[in-house]
Amino acid sequence: MTIKQLRSHRIFDISMFDVIIAWIGLYFFFVIYQKIKPIGYPDINDPAMKTTIFLLPISIISHVMFNVPTELNYKLGISRKPIR
């Protein structure tokens, strides 16, 4: 099975494969985050919005670094339009 086949299953034009991989990545991030608990960062029990605001720049930077075009990065003007 190719990556194109995996990404072909969509709901509201969003690839389910991408969503599942992102959730798995966030799960491992939180497991590590809870073990090291950096000083000055929000507690894991804080509202989800603070965590989202914390992770959004990391997501944008990693997609740009690995040259993965996303709709958000396209609208921000930092990557090409994603091919759907």
Secondary structure, DSSP 4 states (H G I P E B T S, - for coil): --HHHHTT-EETTEEHHHHHHHHHHHHHHHHHHHHH--TTSPPTTS-HHHHHHHHHHHHHHHHHHTT---HHHHHHTSSPPPP-
